[in-house]
Amino acid sequence: MIRRFTSGAMLALAACATATTSTVATPVAALKAAGEVTPESLLALNSICRAETPRADLKSPDIKLIDGMGTGGFKVDSSSKGAQDWFNYGLALSHAFYHEDAMRAMKRSVAADPSCSLCAWGAAWTMGPTLNYGLVEEKRPDALAMAEKASSLAKPGDEKAARLADAIVARYQKSEGSTEPAFGAAMKQIAEAYPDDIELAVLTTHSLLIPFRGDDDRGLKPALAMLEDILRKRPNDTGAIHYYIHATEFDDRPEDALAYASRLGELAPAASHLVHMPAHTFFHAGQYQDAAVVNAQAIGADKDWLDQGGEANFPGAAAARRVSGLPPYYAHNLAFGLAGALMSGDGQLALKYASHADRTWPDSAPASARAYPVSRSWVALARYAPEKALAVPEIAGDPRFAVYRAYSRGEAFLQKGDVAGARGEVKALSKVKNAGNSAELIIARGVLEARIAMAEGNPRKAARLFDNAARVQEKRLSDYWDPPTWWYPVRRSVAAAYLKAGDFAKAEAEAERSLSQWKHDPLALWVKGNAQIGAGKAGEGEATLAEARRLWRGDFNSVTVDAI
């Protein structure tokens, strides 16, 4: 469930959100922002506002045992409370993907009892690959040394510690191929030998899922079976929920995780990545506003974590990214939240995400760190503050700046009714250098050309252009949902073009195609509903429009076919 404030707390915080949004240019008539900020939007706005307050003056990270980080841990071979506490905390941080801090916690566990085999095993575990990061090769010798230390410390007769040590020593041996599938299989055998130790099963599921990122899906079904068994026994296990969200996403059945995802943030309110994780399920399931809100909350949780001494870096971080001083998934949270706000039509929140991106990655930040979160935020300006979009300066260092600047300016010109200006941005896109055959570049140009055709009253031409761009998006953007590389489903614009052309059957069919992937998209529903009414199915159409109205956070009466 999304964490909510009481009404009194919301009123107390409202000044921050109002102050940051009141100076935004009045949204344009085509798709203007909601006249009032909803409670959910206010919750998200205030989370981002909190992240913009001055950061605690800490000279270096100073990890502490704090509540709210989620579940993790099992009994180690030590009588030291410190060794046990830091081991448990290290595994909780591991499940929450605080990668560097998990290693730091495990080092404290080892220091508390240097004779503890499982403490050394935990330290070796946290040096290894995860779903999001491979093994940093220069860390392999250290990881192997720690694994071998765990093996040497295993007490006589402690079969579990010995088996875990043997498995992780094998994991870090140099090999021509990946050792992860074999490690996952070994962990599965160990977990099955100790069925009462549920944490071993949770750790195993992560190990089984890691090869999926390398297109090896052999561990997916076994992991899903184990996760469903774990969650029947322990439904509030935050590590299991985390991995179940990913596994159901990989298995193309994200809705199965909704009940768990909806409460993960409350179970681990201090763990930014766990607060964020429901967005994967929400976005797949078409709950775009919820995805926007939880990512804002994750940004707020990151601020709190840093204030308490948490580490800002992540495995293998390049120097250019380390200087940002941000936690590992900050840009991911921002981009995902922005995507949710744009899909739900929450103009106030989309603009807040955009201003936060510009503030967090200023001109002085390296282009390599800045391009991903900042360039895509300009879409929000194009939609809801076109004058600001037109004021974005040229930025060198990454072709995404040029692509999204021209695209957002083109959208902004069309919002203002300036077709000639939009044509100029199509020409600018044709001159972008070093972008190669970028799918984003192809889609940006195709969408702008199609929108120009719509503005000029040629919807049939627009339908062809939109369809070409949609095919590129559907074929080439394999990271469709993590968050989506392109900000909206271009297929819905194909439907809108057919609607404008009066071809209601094709408009409804294309809207359905779009909705099959981007479920419950309110603008695709708007097209579908109007197409149904145009085809004489008034009852169905009104019901579809009612659903679209319920989901859209902007001014529903201002939606126009040319801007979809």
VEXDREN-2710 file (C-alpha; in Angstrom, 1 decimal):
% VEXDREN-2710
k/r/px/py/pz
1/MET/0.0/0.0/0.0
2/ILE/1.2/3.5/-0.7
3/ARG/2.2/5.3/2.5
4/ARG/-0.2/8.2/3.1
5/PHE/-0.2/11.2/5.4
6/THR/-3.1/12.2/7.6
7/SER/-5.0/15.2/6.4
8/GLY/-3.3/17.4/9.0
9/ALA/0.1/16.3/7.9
10/MET/-0.8/16.9/4.3
11/LEU/-1.9/20.4/5.0
12/ALA/1.3/21.1/6.9
13/LEU/3.4/19.9/4.0
14/ALA/1.3/21.5/1.3
15/ALA/3.3/24.7/1.3
16/CYS/6.4/23.0/-0.1
17/ALA/4.5/21.4/-3.0
18/THR/2.6/24.6/-3.8
19/ALA/5.8/26.7/-3.7
20/THR/7.5/24.4/-6.2
21/THR/4.6/24.2/-8.7
22/SER/2.9/27.6/-8.5
23/THR/5.5/29.3/-10.8
24/VAL/5.0/26.7/-13.6
25/ALA/3.6/28.2/-16.8
26/THR/-0.1/27.7/-17.1
27/PRO/-0.7/24.3/-18.8
28/VAL/-1.8/24.5/-22.4
29/ALA/-5.4/23.8/-23.4
30/ALA/-4.5/20.6/-25.3
31/LEU/-3.6/18.6/-22.3
32/LYS/-3.6/20.9/-19.2
33/ALA/-2.8/19.7/-15.7
34/ALA/-5.5/19.1/-13.2
35/GLY/-7.0/22.2/-11.6
36/GLU/-6.5/20.7/-8.1
37/VAL/-3.7/18.5/-6.7
38/THR/-5.0/15.1/-5.6
39/PRO/-4.0/13.7/-2.3
40/GLU/-1.9/11.1/-4.0
41/SER/-0.1/13.8/-6.0
42/LEU/0.4/15.9/-2.9
43/LEU/2.0/12.9/-1.2
44/ALA/4.4/12.5/-4.1
45/LEU/5.2/16.2/-4.4
46/ASN/6.0/16.5/-0.8
47/SER/8.3/13.4/-0.9
48/ILE/10.3/15.1/-3.7
49/CYS/10.2/18.4/-1.8
50/ARG/11.7/16.6/1.2
51/ALA/14.5/15.3/-1.0
52/GLU/15.4/18.9/-1.9
53/THR/16.0/20.0/1.7
54/PRO/19.6/20.5/2.6
55/ARG/21.4/17.2/3.1
56/ALA/22.9/16.3/6.5
57/ASP/26.6/17.3/6.7
58/LEU/28.3/14.0/6.9
59/LYS/32.0/13.8/6.1
60/SER/31.8/10.1/5.3
61/PRO/29.2/7.3/5.2
62/ASP/28.4/5.9/8.7
63/ILE/26.1/2.9/8.4
64/LYS/23.8/2.3/11.3
65/LEU/21.3/-0.4/12.3
66/ILE/17.9/1.2/11.5
67/ASP/14.3/0.0/11.4
68/GLY/12.3/-0.2/8.2
69/MET/14.9/-1.9/5.9
70/GLY/12.9/-5.1/5.5
71/THR/13.6/-8.7/6.4
72/GLY/16.7/-10.8/6.2
73/GLY/19.1/-13.1/8.1
74/PHE/19.3/-16.5/9.7
75/LYS/21.2/-18.0/12.7
76/VAL/25.0/-17.8/12.3
77/ASP/27.7/-19.9/14.0
78/SER/28.5/-17.2/16.6
79/SER/27.4/-16.2/20.1
80/SER/28.2/-12.6/19.3
81/LYS/25.1/-10.4/19.2
82/GLY/27.0/-7.9/17.0
83/ALA/27.9/-10.6/14.5
84/GLN/24.4/-11.8/14.3
85/ASP/22.8/-8.4/14.1
86/TRP/25.1/-7.1/11.4
87/PHE/24.7/-10.3/9.4
88/ASN/21.0/-10.1/9.5
89/TYR/21.1/-6.4/8.5
90/GLY/23.6/-7.2/5.7
91/LEU/21.2/-9.7/4.2
92/ALA/18.3/-7.3/4.6
93/LEU/20.3/-4.6/2.8
94/SER/21.2/-7.1/0.2
95/HIS/17.6/-7.8/-0.5
96/ALA/16.9/-4.1/-0.6
97/PHE/19.7/-3.7/-3.2
98/TYR/21.8/-1.3/-1.0
99/HIS/24.8/-3.1/-2.5
100/GLU/27.7/-1.2/-1.0
101/ASP/26.1/-0.8/2.4
102/ALA/25.3/-4.6/2.5
103/MET/29.1/-5.2/2.1
104/ARG/29.8/-2.7/4.8
105/ALA/27.3/-4.4/7.2
106/MET/28.8/-7.8/6.5
107/LYS/32.4/-6.5/7.2
108/ARG/31.1/-5.4/10.6
109/SER/29.6/-8.8/11.2
110/VAL/33.0/-10.4/10.4
111/ALA/34.8/-7.9/12.6
112/ALA/32.4/-8.7/15.5
113/ASP/33.4/-12.4/15.3
114/PRO/36.4/-13.2/13.0
115/SER/35.8/-16.9/13.7
116/CYS/32.3/-16.9/12.3
117/SER/32.1/-18.9/9.1
118/LEU/28.7/-17.7/8.1
119/CYS/29.6/-14.1/8.7
120/ALA/32.5/-14.5/6.2
121/TRP/30.0/-16.3/3.9
122/GLY/27.7/-13.3/4.1
123/ALA/30.6/-11.0/3.3
124/ALA/31.4/-13.1/0.2
125/TRP/27.7/-13.2/-0.8
126/THR/27.4/-9.4/-0.8
127/MET/30.4/-9.1/-3.2
128/GLY/28.7/-11.1/-5.8
129/PRO/26.4/-10.5/-8.8
130/THR/22.8/-9.3/-8.4
131/LEU/19.9/-9.0/-10.8
132/ASN/21.1/-5.6/-11.8
133/TYR/24.9/-5.8/-11.6
134/GLY/27.3/-8.4/-12.7
135/LEU/30.4/-9.4/-10.7
136/VAL/33.0/-6.6/-10.7
137/GLU/35.9/-8.5/-12.0
138/GLU/38.5/-6.7/-9.9
139/LYS/36.5/-7.8/-6.8
140/ARG/36.6/-11.5/-7.8
141/PRO/39.9/-12.2/-5.9
142/ASP/38.6/-10.6/-2.8
143/ALA/35.3/-12.4/-3.0
144/LEU/37.0/-15.7/-3.5
145/ALA/39.4/-15.1/-0.6
146/MET/36.4/-14.3/1.7
147/ALA/34.6/-17.4/0.4
148/GLU/37.6/-19.5/1.1
149/LYS/37.8/-17.9/4.6
150/ALA/34.3/-19.0/5.2
151/SER/35.2/-22.6/4.2
152/SER/38.2/-22.6/6.5
153/LEU/36.2/-21.4/9.4
154/ALA/33.3/-23.9/9.1
155/LYS/33.1/-25.8/12.4
156/PRO/33.4/-29.6/12.4
157/GLY/29.9/-31.1/11.9
158/ASP/28.3/-27.8/10.7
159/GLU/27.2/-29.2/7.4
160/LYS/25.1/-26.2/6.4
161/ALA/28.0/-23.8/6.8
162/ALA/30.3/-26.1/4.9
163/ARG/27.9/-26.6/2.0
164/LEU/27.2/-22.9/1.7
165/ALA/31.0/-22.2/1.7
166/ASP/31.7/-24.8/-0.9
167/ALA/28.9/-23.4/-3.2
168/ILE/30.2/-19.8/-2.9
169/VAL/33.9/-20.8/-3.4
170/ALA/32.8/-22.4/-6.7
171/ARG/30.8/-19.3/-7.6
172/TYR/33.9/-17.1/-7.6
173/GLN/36.2/-19.5/-9.5
174/LYS/37.4/-18.2/-12.8
175/SER/35.4/-19.8/-15.6
176/GLU/35.0/-19.4/-19.4
177/GLY/31.2/-19.3/-18.9
178/SER/29.0/-18.0/-16.1
179/THR/29.1/-19.8/-12.8
180/GLU/25.7/-18.4/-11.8
181/PRO/23.5/-21.2/-13.1
182/ALA/25.5/-23.8/-11.2
183/PHE/25.6/-21.6/-8.1
184/GLY/21.8/-21.3/-8.2
185/ALA/21.4/-25.0/-8.5
186/ALA/23.7/-25.6/-5.6
187/MET/21.8/-23.1/-3.5
188/LYS/18.5/-24.8/-4.4
189/GLN/19.8/-28.1/-3.1
190/ILE/21.0/-26.6/0.1
191/ALA/17.6/-24.8/0.6
192/GLU/15.8/-28.0/0.0
193/ALA/17.9/-29.7/2.6
194/TYR/16.9/-27.1/5.2
195/PRO/13.2/-26.5/4.5
196/ASP/12.6/-24.7/7.8
197/ASP/15.3/-22.1/7.0
198/ILE/13.1/-19.9/4.8
199/GLU/15.9/-17.3/4.3
200/LEU/18.0/-19.8/2.4
201/ALA/15.1/-20.2/0.0
202/VAL/14.8/-16.5/-0.5
203/LEU/18.5/-16.2/-1.2
204/THR/18.2/-19.1/-3.6
205/THR/15.4/-17.4/-5.6
206/HIS/17.7/-14.4/-6.2
207/SER/20.5/-16.7/-7.4
208/LEU/18.1/-18.6/-9.7
209/LEU/16.9/-15.3/-11.3
210/ILE/20.2/-13.7/-11.9
211/PRO/21.0/-15.6/-15.1
212/PHE/17.7/-14.3/-16.6
213/ARG/19.4/-11.0/-17.3
214/GLY/21.7/-12.9/-19.6
215/ASP/18.8/-14.5/-21.4
216/ASP/19.1/-17.8/-19.5
217/ASP/15.5/-18.4/-18.2
218/ARG/16.1/-21.9/-16.8
219/GLY/15.9/-20.7/-13.3
220/LEU/12.7/-18.6/-13.7
221/LYS/10.1/-21.3/-13.1
222/PRO/11.9/-23.0/-10.2
223/ALA/12.3/-19.5/-8.6
224/LEU/8.6/-18.7/-9.1
225/ALA/7.6/-22.0/-7.5
226/MET/9.9/-21.4/-4.5
227/LEU/8.7/-17.8/-4.1
228/GLU/5.1/-18.7/-4.1
229/ASP/5.8/-21.4/-1.4
230/ILE/7.7/-18.8/0.6
231/LEU/5.0/-16.2/0.4
232/ARG/2.4/-18.7/1.5
233/LYS/4.4/-19.4/4.6
234/ARG/5.7/-15.8/5.2
235/PRO/3.6/-13.3/3.2
236/ASN/5.5/-10.3/4.6
237/ASP/9.0/-11.4/3.6
238/THR/10.3/-8.3/1.8
239/GLY/13.1/-10.1/0.0
240/ALA/10.6/-12.7/-1.4
241/ILE/8.2/-9.9/-2.4
242/HIS/11.0/-8.1/-4.2
243/TYR/12.1/-11.1/-6.2
244/TYR/8.5/-12.2/-6.8
245/ILE/7.8/-8.8/-8.4
246/HIS/10.7/-9.3/-10.8
247/ALA/9.8/-13.0/-11.4
248/THR/6.2/-12.3/-12.3
249/GLU/7.3/-9.4/-14.5
250/PHE/9.7/-11.8/-16.3
251/ASP/7.0/-14.4/-16.6
252/ASP/4.5/-11.8/-18.1
253/ARG/2.0/-12.1/-15.3
254/PRO/2.7/-9.0/-13.1
255/GLU/-0.8/-8.8/-11.8
256/ASP/-0.1/-11.9/-9.7
257/ALA/2.2/-9.7/-7.5
258/LEU/-0.3/-6.9/-6.9
259/ALA/-1.4/-7.9/-3.5
260/TYR/2.2/-8.2/-2.3
261/ALA/3.5/-5.1/-4.1
262/SER/0.7/-2.9/-2.7
263/ARG/2.1/-3.4/0.8
264/LEU/5.8/-3.6/0.2
265/GLY/6.5/0.1/0.9
266/GLU/4.8/-0.2/4.3
267/LEU/6.8/-3.3/5.2
268/ALA/10.1/-1.6/4.4
269/PRO/9.5/2.2/4.5
270/ALA/13.2/3.1/4.9
271/ALA/14.4/1.0/1.9
272/SER/14.3/3.2/-1.1
273/HIS/14.5/0.3/-3.7
274/LEU/11.8/-1.7/-1.9
275/VAL/9.6/1.4/-1.8
276/HIS/10.2/1.8/-5.5
277/MET/9.7/-1.9/-6.5
278/PRO/5.9/-1.9/-6.6
279/ALA/6.2/0.5/-9.6
280/HIS/7.2/-2.5/-11.8
281/THR/4.0/-4.2/-11.0
282/PHE/1.9/-1.1/-11.0
283/PHE/3.1/0.1/-14.4
284/HIS/2.6/-3.4/-16.0
285/ALA/-0.9/-3.5/-14.5
286/GLY/-1.8/0.0/-15.7
287/GLN/-1.7/1.7/-12.3
288/TYR/0.4/4.6/-13.6
289/GLN/-0.4/7.1/-10.9
290/ASP/0.6/4.6/-8.2
291/ALA/3.9/4.1/-10.0
292/ALA/4.4/7.8/-10.1
293/VAL/3.7/8.1/-6.3
294/VAL/5.9/5.3/-5.0
295/ASN/8.9/6.5/-7.0
296/ALA/8.6/9.9/-5.4
297/GLN/8.4/8.2/-2.0
298/ALA/11.5/6.2/-2.9
299/ILE/13.3/9.5/-3.7
300/GLY/12.3/10.8/-0.3
301/ALA/13.6/7.5/1.3
302/ASP/16.9/8.0/-0.4
303/LYS/17.3/11.4/1.1
304/ASP/16.6/10.0/4.6
305/TRP/19.1/7.1/4.0
306/LEU/21.9/9.5/3.0
307/ASP/21.1/11.8/6.0
308/GLN/21.6/8.7/8.2
309/GLY/25.0/7.9/6.8
310/GLY/24.1/5.5/3.9
311/GLU/26.4/5.0/1.0
312/ALA/25.8/6.8/-2.2
313/ASN/27.7/4.6/-4.6
314/PHE/27.1/1.2/-6.2
315/PRO/29.1/-1.7/-7.6
316/GLY/31.5/-0.8/-10.4
317/ALA/30.4/2.9/-10.4
318/ALA/32.5/4.9/-12.8
319/ALA/34.1/8.0/-11.4
320/ALA/31.9/10.3/-13.3
321/ARG/28.8/8.7/-11.7
322/ARG/30.3/8.5/-8.2
323/VAL/30.7/12.3/-8.0
324/SER/27.0/12.7/-8.2
325/GLY/26.7/11.6/-4.6
326/LEU/23.4/9.8/-5.3
327/PRO/22.2/6.3/-4.3
328/PRO/22.4/3.6/-6.9
329/TYR/18.8/3.8/-8.3
330/TYR/18.0/7.5/-7.9
331/ALA/17.9/8.2/-11.6
332/HIS/15.9/5.0/-12.2
333/ASN/13.3/6.1/-9.6
334/LEU/13.0/9.5/-11.2
335/ALA/12.6/8.3/-14.7
336/PHE/10.1/5.7/-13.6
337/GLY/8.1/8.2/-11.6
338/LEU/8.1/10.6/-14.5
339/ALA/6.8/7.9/-16.8
340/GLY/4.0/7.1/-14.4
341/ALA/3.0/10.8/-14.1
342/LEU/3.0/11.3/-17.9
343/MET/0.9/8.2/-18.4
344/SER/-1.6/9.2/-15.8
345/GLY/-1.8/12.8/-17.0
346/ASP/-0.6/14.3/-13.7
347/GLY/0.9/17.5/-15.1
348/GLN/1.8/19.0/-11.7
349/LEU/3.8/15.9/-10.7
350/ALA/5.4/15.4/-14.1
351/LEU/6.7/19.0/-13.9
352/LYS/7.9/18.5/-10.4
353/TYR/9.9/15.4/-11.5
354/ALA/11.3/17.6/-14.4
355/SER/12.4/20.4/-12.1
356/HIS/13.9/17.9/-9.6
357/ALA/15.9/16.3/-12.4
358/ASP/17.3/19.7/-13.4
359/ARG/18.1/20.5/-9.8
360/THR/19.7/17.2/-9.0
361/TRP/21.8/17.0/-12.2
362/PRO/22.8/20.7/-12.8
363/ASP/24.9/22.0/-15.7
364/SER/28.0/21.2/-13.7
365/ALA/27.2/17.4/-13.6
366/PRO/28.9/15.1/-16.1
367/ALA/26.8/14.7/-19.3
368/SER/27.1/10.9/-18.9
369/ALA/25.3/11.1/-15.6
370/ARG/22.9/13.8/-16.6
371/ALA/21.6/12.7/-20.0
372/TYR/19.3/9.8/-18.9
373/PRO/17.2/11.6/-16.2
374/VAL/17.3/15.2/-17.6
375/SER/16.7/14.8/-21.3
376/ARG/13.6/12.7/-21.0
377/SER/12.2/15.1/-18.4
378/TRP/11.8/17.7/-21.2
379/VAL/8.8/15.8/-22.4
380/ALA/6.9/17.0/-19.3
381/LEU/7.9/20.6/-20.3
382/ALA/6.6/20.1/-23.8
383/ARG/3.3/18.8/-22.6
384/TYR/2.6/21.1/-19.7
385/ALA/5.0/24.1/-19.9
386/PRO/5.8/24.6/-23.6
387/GLU/7.6/28.0/-23.0
388/LYS/10.0/26.2/-20.7
389/ALA/10.6/23.5/-23.3
390/LEU/11.4/26.1/-25.9
391/ALA/13.9/27.8/-23.5
392/VAL/16.0/24.6/-23.0
393/PRO/19.5/25.4/-24.3
394/GLU/21.6/23.1/-26.5
395/ILE/23.7/20.7/-24.5
396/ALA/26.7/18.8/-25.7
397/GLY/28.1/15.5/-24.6
398/ASP/25.4/13.0/-25.3
399/PRO/23.1/12.6/-28.4
400/ARG/20.1/12.1/-26.1
401/PHE/20.2/15.8/-25.3
402/ALA/19.8/16.7/-28.9
403/VAL/17.1/14.1/-29.6
404/TYR/14.9/15.0/-26.7
405/ARG/15.5/18.7/-27.0
406/ALA/14.3/18.7/-30.7
407/TYR/11.4/16.4/-29.9
408/SER/10.2/18.4/-26.9
409/ARG/10.5/21.7/-28.8
410/GLY/8.5/20.2/-31.7
411/GLU/5.8/19.1/-29.3
412/ALA/5.8/22.5/-27.7
413/PHE/5.5/24.4/-31.0
414/LEU/2.5/22.2/-31.9
415/GLN/1.0/23.0/-28.5
416/LYS/1.2/26.6/-29.5
417/GLY/-0.1/26.0/-33.0
418/ASP/3.2/26.7/-34.7
419/VAL/3.5/24.0/-37.4
420/ALA/6.5/25.7/-39.0
421/GLY/8.4/25.7/-35.8
422/ALA/7.7/22.0/-35.4
423/ARG/9.0/21.3/-38.9
424/GLY/12.2/23.0/-38.0
425/GLU/12.6/20.5/-35.1
426/VAL/12.1/17.6/-37.5
427/LYS/15.0/19.0/-39.5
428/ALA/17.0/19.3/-36.3
429/LEU/16.4/15.6/-35.6
430/SER/17.7/14.7/-39.0
431/LYS/21.0/16.4/-38.2
432/VAL/21.6/14.8/-34.8
433/LYS/25.1/13.3/-34.8
434/ASN/26.5/10.2/-33.1
435/ALA/23.0/8.8/-32.4
436/GLY/23.5/6.0/-34.9
437/ASN/20.3/4.2/-35.8
438/SER/18.8/5.1/-32.4
439/ALA/15.3/3.8/-31.9
440/GLU/14.5/6.9/-29.8
441/LEU/15.7/9.2/-32.7
442/ILE/13.6/7.3/-35.3
443/ILE/10.5/7.4/-33.0
444/ALA/11.0/11.0/-32.1
445/ARG/11.1/12.1/-35.7
446/GLY/8.3/9.8/-36.8
447/VAL/6.0/11.0/-34.0
448/LEU/6.7/14.7/-34.8
449/GLU/6.1/14.2/-38.5
450/ALA/2.8/12.4/-37.7
451/ARG/1.7/15.1/-35.3
452/ILE/2.4/17.7/-38.0
453/ALA/0.2/15.7/-40.4
454/MET/-2.5/15.7/-37.8
455/ALA/-2.3/19.4/-37.3
456/GLU/-2.5/19.9/-41.1
457/GLY/-5.7/17.8/-41.3
458/ASN/-4.1/14.7/-42.9
459/PRO/-4.9/11.9/-40.4
460/ARG/-4.4/9.1/-42.9
461/LYS/-0.8/10.2/-43.5
462/ALA/-0.4/10.6/-39.8
463/ALA/-1.7/7.0/-39.2
464/ARG/1.0/5.7/-41.5
465/LEU/3.8/7.7/-39.9
466/PHE/2.6/6.8/-36.4
467/ASP/2.4/3.2/-37.4
468/ASN/6.0/3.2/-38.6
469/ALA/7.2/4.7/-35.3
470/ALA/5.1/2.3/-33.3
471/ARG/6.6/-0.7/-35.1
472/VAL/10.1/0.5/-34.3
473/GLN/9.1/1.0/-30.6
474/GLU/7.5/-2.5/-30.4
475/LYS/10.3/-4.3/-32.1
476/ARG/13.4/-2.6/-30.9
477/LEU/12.8/-1.3/-27.4
478/SER/13.1/-4.5/-25.4
479/ASP/13.4/-2.7/-22.1
480/TYR/9.8/-1.7/-22.7
481/TRP/8.8/-1.4/-19.0
482/ASP/11.9/-0.7/-16.9
483/PRO/10.7/2.1/-17.2
484/PRO/9.7/2.4/-20.9
485/THR/12.5/3.9/-23.0
486/TRP/10.0/5.9/-25.0
487/TRP/7.5/7.8/-22.9
488/TYR/4.2/6.5/-24.2
489/PRO/2.8/3.8/-26.5
490/VAL/2.9/5.3/-30.1
491/ARG/0.3/2.7/-31.0
492/ARG/-2.4/4.7/-29.3
493/SER/-1.5/7.6/-31.6
494/VAL/-2.2/5.3/-34.6
495/ALA/-5.6/4.8/-33.1
496/ALA/-6.1/8.5/-32.6
497/ALA/-5.3/9.2/-36.2
498/TYR/-7.8/6.7/-37.4
499/LEU/-10.4/8.2/-35.0
500/LYS/-9.8/11.6/-36.6
501/ALA/-10.1/10.1/-40.0
502/GLY/-13.5/8.7/-39.1
503/ASP/-12.4/5.1/-39.4
504/PHE/-13.9/4.0/-36.1
505/ALA/-13.4/0.2/-36.6
506/LYS/-9.6/0.7/-37.1
507/ALA/-9.4/3.3/-34.3
508/GLU/-11.0/0.8/-31.9
509/ALA/-8.8/-2.1/-33.1
510/GLU/-5.6/-0.1/-32.8
511/ALA/-6.6/1.2/-29.3
512/GLU/-7.1/-2.4/-28.3
513/ARG/-3.7/-3.3/-29.6
514/SER/-2.1/-0.6/-27.6
515/LEU/-4.1/-1.5/-24.5
516/SER/-2.9/-5.1/-24.7
517/GLN/0.6/-3.9/-23.8
518/TRP/0.0/-0.7/-21.9
519/LYS/-2.9/-1.8/-19.9
520/HIS/-5.6/0.7/-18.7
521/ASP/-3.9/3.6/-20.5
522/PRO/-6.5/6.4/-20.1
523/LEU/-5.8/8.1/-23.4
524/ALA/-6.0/4.8/-25.3
525/LEU/-9.3/4.3/-23.5
526/TRP/-10.4/7.8/-24.5
527/VAL/-9.7/6.9/-28.2
528/LYS/-11.5/3.5/-27.8
529/GLY/-14.5/5.1/-26.2
530/ASN/-14.9/7.8/-28.8
531/ALA/-14.5/5.2/-31.6
532/GLN/-17.2/3.0/-30.0
533/ILE/-19.5/6.0/-29.9
534/GLY/-18.7/6.9/-33.5
535/ALA/-19.5/3.3/-34.5
536/GLY/-22.9/3.5/-32.9
537/LYS/-22.0/1.6/-29.7
538/ALA/-23.0/4.4/-27.4
539/GLY/-23.4/2.4/-24.2
540/GLU/-20.0/0.7/-24.6
541/GLY/-18.3/3.9/-25.5
542/GLU/-19.7/5.8/-22.5
543/ALA/-18.5/3.0/-20.2
544/THR/-15.1/3.1/-21.7
545/LEU/-14.9/6.9/-21.4
546/ALA/-16.0/6.7/-17.8
547/GLU/-13.0/4.3/-17.1
548/ALA/-10.7/6.7/-18.9
549/ARG/-12.0/9.6/-16.9
550/ARG/-11.5/7.7/-13.6
551/LEU/-7.8/7.0/-14.5
552/TRP/-6.8/10.4/-16.0
553/ARG/-5.4/12.9/-13.5
554/GLY/-5.5/15.9/-15.9
555/ASP/-8.4/17.9/-17.2
556/PHE/-10.3/15.2/-19.1
557/ASN/-12.4/17.7/-21.0
558/SER/-9.3/19.3/-22.5
559/VAL/-8.0/16.1/-24.2
560/THR/-7.9/16.4/-27.9
561/VAL/-7.3/13.8/-30.6
562/ASP/-4.3/15.7/-32.1
563/ALA/-2.3/15.5/-28.8
564/ILE/-2.7/11.8/-28.0
END
